[in-house]
């Protein structure tokens, strides 16, 4: 099947490469000439494990190509996916649909024969209606259907998530479009991945509801962690105890410095705004979003408390900057708020991240960046673990103890055992553990 992917960002590039690996003929379109030139040279603009090899393989086998020419790609496609950005709109927090609407206008001008237009971007309920209106108004005679097909990809595990999904959600009331989408996903359907066909609006809301629920689980366990610290309980044992209940499940019950990334912060906010517009306020999600914002700064204050109540003039080493491991994504990363809080209190911050420092430097130019974890810790008055990269899970603790000026470790991801750290002479502070 011939597929056009409008947008060669994270979702578009991963989805396009995976569709090509299924055997489809995929053309990824992006308006940024520099990005397309880089992709045609084999340079991948994002860090995602396995993506570089997957792209190279499918380009080599002539199933995947890149272009700035949307009309050429759309005119020959049977399915056109919209995978452009939907950032939070400045001022009110609604999803900014500027790029989606422009893509709809550009697609309308290029349609050639019956085409299924698929919204892959995360969009508010009713966006598919507007995309259909834009195209129908521009091309009344065109044969097309607009489908919602939300993505459920985790950064750092996106290829596995795409190829072995928990479910595939297709939002359409058009039988012909549903048949096309079934063919697009046929390799997964044959492997018995659940394929759920719903109304378009239901599919749009499903994505927001899923992310909001996961954000709620994270925020819930973070607040339980705070309670554990006050009553002498262990949040990791609490999480295991409740996670073994099949009705709850163990995923997203890891206490930490709060959620970040490209999805949860903006999607919870967009859902809140949509609910308010429709006079059906989501008070739980409103609280989740507010608590998460406050938590990130609170983690900075936790570091200050571990340093005796003041960090003025002290050097604080920060390990991990990206919002999660196995990505270079700095969007809404907890490290941004933690570091800002420390700097506001007069600290000198030195940081290291295996993949995120290029992006971090643009956001935090006044931070000193180190070449590795031990260089980062050299002479520091405290070490803070913010992101749980594998490279930080088995540090040489003897070397670390000698390297630090003060053997203070604040572990915001609970990757070390308190008893081990204290036995080795560290002042060790973690999340939700006595």
N, C-alpha and C positions, 0 to 999 in steps of 0.2 A: 504494500500500500504506500502511496505517496503522501508524505506528511510534511507540513511546514510548521516550524516552531518560531513564533514571533517573540523575540527576546532571548538572548544568549547569556543570561545571568545564571544564577545558581540553579533555579528550578528548570529553566529552559535548556541549559546545557546538559544537566544530568538526565532529564527526561528525553531529550533528543538523542543522546548517546545510547541510552537504554533501548529506546524504540528501534534505533538502527541495529542494535545488537540482536533484536528480535527478528531482523530480516527486512524491516521496512526501509524505504528510501526516504531519508530525512534531510531536510534543508533548514538550518538554523539561521534566522535573520536577526540582525541587530543594526541600529542606526549609527553605532559608534564604529567608524572605519578602523580606528586603531585596534579595537578589540577583535574585529573580524580579520584584520591582517595578522594579528598575533595568533589567532586560532588556526589560520591557514599555514602559519609557520610551525604549528604544533605546540604553541605556548598556551598553557591553560591559565586563565586569569584568577582562578580561585584554587584554594587547597581543599581537596576532597580525596580521601584515600581511594586509589584505584581508578580515578576518573581519567587521568592522563593516558594510561594504557588503554582504557576502553575507547577513548576518542581516537587515539592513534590507530588502533585496530580497525575501527569502522571507517575511518577516512581511507586507510590503505585498501580496504575491500570495497571502496566506492559506494558505501551506503550512507555516509554522512558527509555533508558539505556545509559551507558557511558563506553567507553573502550579505551585502547591504541592500540588495534589490528585493524589496518585499513584493512588488507586482509579479516578478518572474517566479518567485517561490510559490506564491498563492495561486497563480493562474494554473499551475500544473498539479496542485495538491487536491487530494480527496478529503483530507482532514487538516484543518488549520488550528493550531493551539495558540492561545494568547497566554504568554508567560512573562508578562512585563511587571514592573514593580508597582506596588500599591502602598506606599509609605503613609504614615500618619500625616494628616493635613495640619499644617501649622495653624494654631489658634483654637481649633475645636476638637482635634483628635480623631475626626472621621477619616476613613480610608480615602486617600487621594486617588481618584480614578482617572486622572488626566491621561495617563499613558494607555489605559484600557480603552477609553473612548477614542483616542487618536488611532489606536490599532484597529478599532472597528471601522473607522472612516477609511483608513488605508486599505483594509481588506475588502470593503465594499467596492472600491474602485477597481479592484483586481480580480474579482470573482469570475470564474469561467466554468459554467456547468454546476450541477448539484454539489454543494460543499457543506461539510459539517464543521462549524466553527465552535471551538471548545475553549471555554474559559478555564485555564489551569491556575491563573493567579488567584490568590485569596481575596475574595470580594464580598461586600455586604449583600444581604438578601435583596433581590430585585435588580441586580446589576445585569443579569442575563436579559431581562426584559428591556433594559435600556440599550444594550448592545444590539438586540434584535431590532429595536425601533430605529437606531441610527442607520443600520444597514438597509432596512426596508425603505426608509425615507430616501436614502441615496440611490438605491437600486430596486425599485418596486417590482421589476420583472425577474429578479434573481431567484434562483432555486437554492435554498440553504436552510439549515436548522442551527440553532444556537443551543449548546449543551454545556452544563456545568460538570467539571471533572476535577474536584479539588485534589491537591497533592498532600500526602502525609509523610514527607521525607524528613528524617532527622539528619542534621548536618553531622558529618563524621561517619554516617552509616547509610548514606543516601542510596547508593547503588544496590545494596542488599535490600533496603526497604522497597525500592522500586521493583526489583525482580522477585521478591518474596513478600508481597504485601499482606497485611492483615485483612484488607478488603479494598475493593475498587468501587468507588461511588460514582455513578453516572446519573446526572439529573436531566431528564428529558421526557416529554410526553409524545415524542415523535418516534414511531416504530422504525422508520427508515434510518433515522439517526442512531437509534439504539443498536440496530444491526451493524452499522458502520463501526460504532465504538466497540462492539463485541469482537469484531474482526481485528481492530487495532490491538486489543488486549488478548487476542486469541491464545498466544503462548502461555499467558498466565491463567486464562480460563481453563485451558486443558490441564494445567497443574492444580486445578480445583481451588484457586484463590477465590474467595467469595466475591461475587460481582453483584452489587446492590443497585438496582435501577429505581430511582425515585423521581419526584417532580423536581424541576430545576431549582426552585426556591428552597426546597428541602435539602438538596445537595449543598447549596451555598451556605445554609445555616449549619449543616453538619460539621463543616470544617471549623467554623468559629466555636461551636459548642464543644468539639473535641479539645481544641487548644485551651479553652477556658477551663474545662474540667481538669486537664493535666496541670495547668497553672494553679488551680485550687488545691490539688494534692500536694504540690510542692510547698505552697504557702502554709497549708495545714501542718505538715510535718515540721516546718521551720518554727511555727508557733509552739508546737508540742516540744520542740528542742529547747526553747526558752523556758518552758515550764519545767522540763527535766533538770535544767541547771539550778533551778530554785529549790526543787524538792529532792535532789540527789538521785534521780533516776537516769537511765541510759537510753537515749533516743534511738540508738541503733537496735537495741533489744525491743524497744516499743515498736519500731517499724517492722521488725521481723514478726513480732507477735500479732500485729494487725494485718500484715501483708500476707501471711499464710491463710488468711480468710479469703476464699475464692471470690467472695463478693467484693473485696477490696483490691487484692492483688499487690504484689511487691514493688512494681515499677513506680518511679517518680515519688518514692518515699525516702529520699536521701537528703538529710538536712544539710543546709549550706548557706551561702551568702545571698540567696535570692535568684530568681530566674532572669535571664536576659536573652539576647539573640534577636533574630530578625522576625520571629513569629509571635511568641507569647506576649511581649509588651504591647505591640501594635494591635494584635488581634483581640486581646481582651479589651483594649480601649475602644476599638472600632465596634465591638459587640455591645459594649456599654452605651455608646452613642446611638447605635441603631435601636436598642431597646428603649432608650429614653425618647427617641423620635416617635416611636410607636406606642408610647405610654404604657410600656410593660417593663419597668425598671428591673434590672438584674442586680439586686442589692448585694448578693453574695459576691458576685464578680467585681462589683465596685469596691468592696472591702478588700478583696484579694489584690487588686491592682494597687490600692493605696498602701496596704501593708508591705507589699513587695518593694515599692519605692523607698519606704522608710527603712526597710531592713538593710539595704545596701549601705546607707550611711551609718547605720548602727554597727555594722561590721567594722567600719573604720574606727568607731569609738571603742569597740572591743579590743582592737589592737592597742589603742592608746592606753586603755586600762591595764593591759598586760605589761605595758612598759612603765608602770608605776604612776600613771595618770598624766604624763607629759611626754611628748615626743619632740619638743622644740629643740632644734639643732641636732637631733639624732638621725642616723641613717637607717632607714627601714628597707629591707630587701623583700621584694615581691616576686614570687614564682607563679607564673600563669597570668595571662592578660585576656585571652579570648574568653568568650562567655561559656565555652565548654571545650573539652579536648578534641583533637582531630579536626580542627577547622582553623581558619585564619580570621574568622568573623569577630569583629569588635563591637558590633551593634548592641547597645544597651548592656554591655558586659558589666558585671558587678565590680570588676577591677577599677573601672572609671570612677565610680563613687567612692570606693575604698581609698584609692589613691588621692582623690580630691580632698577627702576628709583629713587624711594624714598631712597633706600639704597645707591645708588651711590651719592645721594645728602647729605648723612650723617644722615638719619633718622634711628630710632630704630623702627622696625615694629613688631607689635603684631597682630595675626590673629585668626579668628575663622570661621569654616565652619561645617555645620551639618554632612556632609558625606565625605568630601574630604581631611581631614587633614592627614590621613595615607599616601596617595599618595603625598600630598604636602610636607611632611617632608623629603621625599627622594629627592625632587627637590630643596627645600629651607630650608636646615638644620639650617641656621642662623636666622630664624624667630622664635619669641616666640609665642607659640600656647596656646590659652586660652580655658577654658572649656565651656564658653557660651558667648553670645553677651555682657553682662554687665561686665563680668570679662575682656573681650577684651577691653572694653572702659575705664576701671578704670584708671584714671590719665592720659589719653591720651590727646595730644594737638590737635588732630583732629580725626574724624571718617570718614572712606571711605566705602561706600556700593558698592561693585563690582559685586556681584551676587545676583539676586533678589529671594532668598529663601523666602517661605511664612513666615518663622519664623522671618524675618526681616521687614515684612510689617506692623506690629502693635506693634512696640516696645513701652515700657512705656517711653514717651518722657520726662516726669518730672524726672523720675529716671535717664534717660540718661543725662539730663542736669546737674544734681548734680554729676554724676559719672565722666564726662569728666573734665579734667583740664581746657580746653578751649572749649567752646560750638560751635565748628566748625564741620559741617557735609557736606561732599562732596558726593552727591548721583549720582552715575554714571548710575543708572537705572531709575531715576525719579519716585520712588515709594511713595514719600511724596509730599504734596502740599506746594509750597513755602510760601504762606501766613500763613499757619498753623505753619510752622517751625519758621518763623520770629516772629510771635506773641508769640511764646514760648521762644523767646530769643536766638535762634540759628543764627549763621552766616551760611547761607545755600547756597550751590552752587550745581546746577544740570546741566543737559545737554540740551542746546537749548531752555531754557526758560528764560524770562527776570527777 
